[in-house]
Amino acid sequence: MYSGKHTTKVAVKWLLWITWIALAVAVMNENLGWFAASHWFKYSAATGLVAVHIYNLKFCRCQDDQCCAPAKT
């Protein structure tokens, strides 16, 4: 959640949330059996979350505190 608040790209913020929700659904489905899903669903959600975090760390982070601060009006 910290990563989503401090990224500089809106698309990355959405991808972080989508992959986090997909992983949460996959883990809950593993325990509750809501629908039939392959283990690859869980693995791909986890891999996607890791990949988006790495992309965010490498390309979307602020170099100082000013770029992520809300604009003062």
N, CA, C and O atoms as CSV, one atom per row, in Angstrom:
chain,resi,resn,atom,element,x,y,z
A,1,MET,N,N,0.815,-1.182,0.000
A,1,MET,CA,C,0.000,0.000,0.000
A,1,MET,C,C,0.860,1.248,0.000
A,1,MET,O,O,0.482,2.260,-0.591
A,2,TYR,N,N,2.002,1.194,0.648
A,2,TYR,CA,C,2.945,2.303,0.619
A,2,TYR,C,C,3.422,2.547,-0.806
A,2,TYR,O,O,3.544,3.693,-1.238
A,3,SER,N,N,3.692,1.470,-1.533
A,3,SER,CA,C,4.172,1.615,-2.909
A,3,SER,C,C,3.134,2.283,-3.788
A,3,SER,O,O,3.479,3.119,-4.624
A,4,GLY,N,N,1.878,1.933,-3.618
A,4,GLY,CA,C,0.822,2.534,-4.409
A,4,GLY,C,C,0.636,4.014,-4.140
A,4,GLY,O,O,0.283,4.772,-5.043
A,5,LYS,N,N,0.871,4.430,-2.903
A,5,LYS,CA,C,0.724,5.842,-2.560
A,5,LYS,C,C,1.887,6.688,-3.059
A,5,LYS,O,O,1.726,7.887,-3.289
A,6,HIS,N,N,3.052,6.081,-3.228
A,6,HIS,CA,C,4.243,6.856,-3.536
A,6,HIS,C,C,4.794,6.621,-4.942
A,6,HIS,O,O,5.924,7.017,-5.230
A,7,THR,N,N,4.038,6.002,-5.799
A,7,THR,CA,C,4.487,5.825,-7.174
A,7,THR,C,C,4.166,7.076,-7.981
A,7,THR,O,O,3.264,7.836,-7.630
A,8,THR,N,N,4.903,7.282,-9.052
A,8,THR,CA,C,4.680,8.464,-9.884
A,8,THR,C,C,3.793,8.174,-11.088
A,8,THR,O,O,3.449,9.094,-11.829
A,9,LYS,N,N,3.416,6.917,-11.298
A,9,LYS,CA,C,2.594,6.552,-12.459
A,9,LYS,C,C,1.284,5.919,-12.000
A,9,LYS,O,O,1.275,5.005,-11.176
A,10,VAL,N,N,0.194,6.414,-12.541
A,10,VAL,CA,C,-1.135,5.927,-12.162
A,10,VAL,C,C,-1.328,4.472,-12.590
A,10,VAL,O,O,-1.933,3.692,-11.855
A,11,ALA,N,N,-0.825,4.098,-13.764
A,11,ALA,CA,C,-0.986,2.726,-14.245
A,11,ALA,C,C,-0.295,1.731,-13.304
A,11,ALA,O,O,-0.807,0.635,-13.077
A,12,VAL,N,N,0.843,2.105,-12.770
A,12,VAL,CA,C,1.550,1.225,-11.837
A,12,VAL,C,C,0.751,1.087,-10.550
A,12,VAL,O,O,0.692,0.002,-9.972
A,13,LYS,N,N,0.141,2.165,-10.099
A,13,LYS,CA,C,-0.693,2.116,-8.899
A,13,LYS,C,C,-1.832,1.115,-9.096
A,13,LYS,O,O,-2.107,0.300,-8.215
A,14,TRP,N,N,-2.491,1.177,-10.250
A,14,TRP,CA,C,-3.585,0.244,-10.542
A,14,TRP,C,C,-3.085,-1.197,-10.637
A,14,TRP,O,O,-3.723,-2.117,-10.126
A,15,LEU,N,N,-1.950,-1.384,-11.289
A,15,LEU,CA,C,-1.399,-2.738,-11.403
A,15,LEU,C,C,-1.024,-3.321,-10.051
A,15,LEU,O,O,-1.225,-4.512,-9.811
A,16,LEU,N,N,-0.482,-2.495,-9.166
A,16,LEU,CA,C,-0.163,-2.967,-7.820
A,16,LEU,C,C,-1.422,-3.443,-7.102
A,16,LEU,O,O,-1.423,-4.512,-6.491
A,17,TRP,N,N,-2.480,-2.665,-7.174
A,17,TRP,CA,C,-3.731,-3.053,-6.522
A,17,TRP,C,C,-4.359,-4.290,-7.166
A,17,TRP,O,O,-4.834,-5.185,-6.466
A,18,ILE,N,N,-4.361,-4.336,-8.489
A,18,ILE,CA,C,-4.972,-5.479,-9.184
A,18,ILE,C,C,-4.244,-6.777,-8.864
A,18,ILE,O,O,-4.875,-7.798,-8.589
A,19,THR,N,N,-2.910,-6.735,-8.900
A,19,THR,CA,C,-2.162,-7.957,-8.614
A,19,THR,C,C,-2.275,-8.351,-7.145
A,19,THR,O,O,-2.294,-9.540,-6.829
A,20,TRP,N,N,-2.352,-7.377,-6.247
A,20,TRP,CA,C,-2.520,-7.684,-4.826
A,20,TRP,C,C,-3.875,-8.344,-4.585
A,20,TRP,O,O,-3.969,-9.327,-3.849
A,21,ILE,N,N,-4.913,-7.809,-5.202
A,21,ILE,CA,C,-6.253,-8.388,-5.053
A,21,ILE,C,C,-6.304,-9.784,-5.667
A,21,ILE,O,O,-6.905,-10.692,-5.092
A,22,ALA,N,N,-5.675,-9.964,-6.836
A,22,ALA,CA,C,-5.645,-11.286,-7.474
A,22,ALA,C,C,-4.948,-12.300,-6.576
A,22,ALA,O,O,-5.409,-13.435,-6.461
A,23,LEU,N,N,-3.854,-11.917,-5.944
A,23,LEU,CA,C,-3.152,-12.828,-5.043
A,23,LEU,C,C,-3.999,-13.130,-3.818
A,23,LEU,O,O,-4.047,-14.275,-3.369
A,24,ALA,N,N,-4.664,-12.128,-3.272
A,24,ALA,CA,C,-5.533,-12.358,-2.114
A,24,ALA,C,C,-6.672,-13.316,-2.457
A,24,ALA,O,O,-6.995,-14.209,-1.673
A,25,VAL,N,N,-7.274,-13.131,-3.620
A,25,VAL,CA,C,-8.359,-14.033,-4.055
A,25,VAL,C,C,-7.817,-15.446,-4.255
A,25,VAL,O,O,-8.472,-16.419,-3.882
A,26,ALA,N,N,-6.639,-15.563,-4.835
A,26,ALA,CA,C,-6.052,-16.882,-5.070
A,26,ALA,C,C,-5.767,-17.611,-3.767
A,26,ALA,O,O,-6.016,-18.812,-3.658
A,27,VAL,N,N,-5.248,-16.895,-2.781
A,27,VAL,CA,C,-4.949,-17.518,-1.486
A,27,VAL,C,C,-6.238,-17.892,-0.764
A,27,VAL,O,O,-6.330,-18.981,-0.197
A,28,MET,N,N,-7.231,-17.013,-0.773
A,28,MET,CA,C,-8.507,-17.341,-0.130
A,28,MET,C,C,-9.202,-18.488,-0.843
A,28,MET,O,O,-9.823,-19.334,-0.199
A,29,ASN,N,N,-9.103,-18.524,-2.166
A,29,ASN,CA,C,-9.695,-19.617,-2.927
A,29,ASN,C,C,-9.023,-20.944,-2.588
A,29,ASN,O,O,-9.675,-21.988,-2.585
A,30,GLU,N,N,-7.742,-20.907,-2.308
A,30,GLU,CA,C,-7.029,-22.124,-1.929
A,30,GLU,C,C,-7.634,-22.734,-0.665
A,30,GLU,O,O,-7.744,-23.954,-0.552
A,31,ASN,N,N,-8.022,-21.889,0.275
A,31,ASN,CA,C,-8.581,-22.372,1.534
A,31,ASN,C,C,-10.083,-22.616,1.474
A,31,ASN,O,O,-10.578,-23.566,2.081
A,32,LEU,N,N,-10.806,-21.783,0.760
A,32,LEU,CA,C,-12.269,-21.855,0.773
A,32,LEU,C,C,-12.861,-22.593,-0.419
A,32,LEU,O,O,-14.013,-23.023,-0.355
A,33,GLY,N,N,-12.118,-22.752,-1.489
A,33,GLY,CA,C,-12.585,-23.497,-2.651
A,33,GLY,C,C,-13.760,-22.861,-3.364
A,33,GLY,O,O,-14.718,-23.552,-3.714
A,34,TRP,N,N,-13.705,-21.560,-3.586
A,34,TRP,CA,C,-14.784,-20.864,-4.267
A,34,TRP,C,C,-14.959,-21.330,-5.703
A,34,TRP,O,O,-16.087,-21.493,-6.167
A,35,PHE,N,N,-13.866,-21.544,-6.407
A,35,PHE,CA,C,-13.921,-21.970,-7.808
A,35,PHE,C,C,-12.696,-22.811,-8.098
A,35,PHE,O,O,-11.694,-22.755,-7.385
A,36,ALA,N,N,-12.800,-23.598,-9.167
A,36,ALA,CA,C,-11.675,-24.450,-9.556
A,36,ALA,C,C,-10.627,-23.597,-10.261
A,36,ALA,O,O,-10.905,-22.952,-11.272
A,37,ALA,N,N,-9.428,-23.608,-9.710
A,37,ALA,CA,C,-8.348,-22.820,-10.301
A,37,ALA,C,C,-7.050,-23.599,-10.171
A,37,ALA,O,O,-6.820,-24.314,-9.195
A,38,SER,N,N,-6.236,-23.443,-11.153
A,38,SER,CA,C,-4.929,-24.076,-11.151
A,38,SER,C,C,-4.008,-23.353,-10.167
A,38,SER,O,O,-4.252,-22.206,-9.794
A,39,HIS,N,N,-2.955,-24.041,-9.761
A,39,HIS,CA,C,-1.957,-23.403,-8.912
A,39,HIS,C,C,-1.265,-22.266,-9.660
A,39,HIS,O,O,-0.697,-21.367,-9.040
A,40,TRP,N,N,-1.312,-22.306,-10.967
A,40,TRP,CA,C,-0.676,-21.268,-11.768
A,40,TRP,C,C,-1.343,-19.923,-11.564
A,40,TRP,O,O,-0.697,-18.892,-11.747
A,41,PHE,N,N,-2.605,-19.897,-11.195
A,41,PHE,CA,C,-3.292,-18.639,-10.901
A,41,PHE,C,C,-2.607,-17.944,-9.728
A,41,PHE,O,O,-2.331,-16.746,-9.783
A,42,LYS,N,N,-2.337,-18.694,-8.681
A,42,LYS,CA,C,-1.666,-18.146,-7.509
A,42,LYS,C,C,-0.232,-17.735,-7.841
A,42,LYS,O,O,0.221,-16.664,-7.437
A,43,TYR,N,N,0.470,-18.581,-8.572
A,43,TYR,CA,C,1.857,-18.285,-8.927
A,43,TYR,C,C,1.965,-17.060,-9.830
A,43,TYR,O,O,2.859,-16.232,-9.656
A,44,SER,N,N,1.060,-16.950,-10.789
A,44,SER,CA,C,1.128,-15.809,-11.708
A,44,SER,C,C,0.746,-14.510,-10.996
A,44,SER,O,O,1.310,-13.458,-11.298
A,45,ALA,N,N,-0.194,-14.566,-10.065
A,45,ALA,CA,C,-0.544,-13.362,-9.302
A,45,ALA,C,C,0.631,-12.915,-8.442
A,45,ALA,O,O,0.929,-11.722,-8.374
A,46,ALA,N,N,1.296,-13.853,-7.787
A,46,ALA,CA,C,2.458,-13.514,-6.957
A,46,ALA,C,C,3.605,-12.990,-7.809
A,46,ALA,O,O,4.254,-12.011,-7.440
A,47,THR,N,N,3.858,-13.627,-8.936
A,47,THR,CA,C,4.927,-13.178,-9.828
A,47,THR,C,C,4.616,-11.798,-10.390
A,47,THR,O,O,5.511,-10.961,-10.509
A,48,GLY,N,N,3.372,-11.557,-10.733
A,48,GLY,CA,C,2.976,-10.245,-11.233
A,48,GLY,C,C,3.161,-9.154,-10.188
A,48,GLY,O,O,3.619,-8.057,-10.507
A,49,LEU,N,N,2.808,-9.451,-8.946
A,49,LEU,CA,C,2.977,-8.480,-7.871
A,49,LEU,C,C,4.451,-8.152,-7.652
A,49,LEU,O,O,4.818,-6.990,-7.477
A,50,VAL,N,N,5.281,-9.173,-7.662
A,50,VAL,CA,C,6.725,-8.953,-7.515
A,50,VAL,C,C,7.264,-8.139,-8.686
A,50,VAL,O,O,8.046,-7.210,-8.488
A,51,ALA,N,N,6.852,-8.479,-9.899
A,51,ALA,CA,C,7.345,-7.782,-11.090
A,51,ALA,C,C,6.945,-6.303,-11.077
A,51,ALA,O,O,7.756,-5.440,-11.413
A,52,VAL,N,N,5.713,-6.012,-10.696
A,52,VAL,CA,C,5.260,-4.624,-10.660
A,52,VAL,C,C,6.000,-3.854,-9.566
A,52,VAL,O,O,6.344,-2.687,-9.757
A,53,HIS,N,N,6.247,-4.496,-8.421
A,53,HIS,CA,C,7.019,-3.840,-7.364
A,53,HIS,C,C,8.441,-3.519,-7.844
A,53,HIS,O,O,8.945,-2.423,-7.601
A,54,ILE,N,N,9.069,-4.450,-8.509
A,54,ILE,CA,C,10.426,-4.213,-9.009
A,54,ILE,C,C,10.420,-3.090,-10.045
A,54,ILE,O,O,11.285,-2.215,-10.011
A,55,TYR,N,N,9.465,-3.106,-10.955
A,55,TYR,CA,C,9.349,-2.034,-11.945
A,55,TYR,C,C,9.158,-0.690,-11.250
A,55,TYR,O,O,9.784,0.303,-11.618
A,56,ASN,N,N,8.289,-0.670,-10.245
A,56,ASN,CA,C,8.025,0.559,-9.512
A,56,ASN,C,C,9.295,1.063,-8.818
A,56,ASN,O,O,9.590,2.258,-8.865
A,57,LEU,N,N,10.031,0.182,-8.189
A,57,LEU,CA,C,11.266,0.586,-7.518
A,57,LEU,C,C,12.292,1.138,-8.493
A,57,LEU,O,O,13.021,2.078,-8.177
A,58,LYS,N,N,12.342,0.547,-9.678
A,58,LYS,CA,C,13.373,0.926,-10.636
A,58,LYS,C,C,13.028,2.194,-11.428
A,58,LYS,O,O,13.909,3.014,-11.687
A,59,PHE,N,N,11.761,2.364,-11.815
A,59,PHE,CA,C,11.413,3.426,-12.756
A,59,PHE,C,C,10.435,4.477,-12.249
A,59,PHE,O,O,10.317,5.533,-12.871
A,60,CYS,N,N,9.739,4.241,-11.165
A,60,CYS,CA,C,8.635,5.130,-10.795
A,60,CYS,C,C,8.798,5.783,-9.431
A,60,CYS,O,O,7.831,6.329,-8.898
A,61,ARG,N,N,9.960,5.745,-8.869
A,61,ARG,CA,C,10.150,6.295,-7.537
A,61,ARG,C,C,10.635,7.736,-7.605
A,61,ARG,O,O,11.323,8.137,-8.544
A,62,CYS,N,N,10.268,8.487,-6.607
A,62,CYS,CA,C,10.714,9.871,-6.491
A,62,CYS,C,C,12.159,9.898,-6.013
A,62,CYS,O,O,12.568,9.062,-5.207
A,63,GLN,N,N,12.918,10.841,-6.503
A,63,GLN,CA,C,14.298,11.002,-6.067
A,63,GLN,C,C,14.397,11.911,-4.842
A,63,GLN,O,O,15.399,11.889,-4.128
A,64,ASP,N,N,13.360,12.703,-4.604
A,64,ASP,CA,C,13.331,13.551,-3.423
A,64,ASP,C,C,11.904,13.626,-2.916
A,64,ASP,O,O,10.997,13.070,-3.536
A,65,ASP,N,N,11.695,14.298,-1.810
A,65,ASP,CA,C,10.366,14.368,-1.207
A,65,ASP,C,C,9.420,15.294,-1.957
A,65,ASP,O,O,8.211,15.237,-1.733
A,66,GLN,N,N,9.929,16.137,-2.831
A,66,GLN,CA,C,9.097,17.135,-3.494
A,66,GLN,C,C,8.260,16.568,-4.632
A,66,GLN,O,O,7.161,17.065,-4.879
A,67,CYS,N,N,8.737,15.550,-5.327
A,67,CYS,CA,C,8.004,15.098,-6.522
A,67,CYS,C,C,6.727,14.343,-6.179
A,67,CYS,O,O,5.814,14.294,-7.003
A,68,CYS,N,N,6.635,13.763,-5.011
A,68,CYS,CA,C,5.429,13.008,-4.626
A,68,CYS,C,C,4.515,13.818,-3.708
A,68,CYS,O,O,3.409,13.379,-3.393
A,69,ALA,N,N,4.955,14.964,-3.290
A,69,ALA,CA,C,4.136,15.789,-2.409
A,69,ALA,C,C,2.963,16.346,-3.190
A,69,ALA,O,O,3.105,16.698,-4.361
A,70,PRO,N,N,1.802,16.431,-2.551
A,70,PRO,CA,C,0.651,17.019,-3.233
A,70,PRO,C,C,0.919,18.484,-3.576
A,70,PRO,O,O,1.594,19.198,-2.835
A,71,ALA,N,N,0.383,18.907,-4.697
A,71,ALA,CA,C,0.583,20.297,-5.133
A,71,ALA,C,C,-0.136,21.242,-4.190
A,71,ALA,O,O,-1.290,21.020,-3.824
A,72,LYS,N,N,0.554,22.287,-3.807
A,72,LYS,CA,C,-0.066,23.296,-2.925
A,72,LYS,C,C,-0.798,24.314,-3.788
A,72,LYS,O,O,-0.270,24.809,-4.784
A,73,THR,N,N,-2.023,24.612,-3.384
A,73,THR,CA,C,-2.817,25.573,-4.176
A,73,THR,C,C,-3.026,26.837,-3.416
A,73,THR,O,O,-3.668,27.760,-3.917
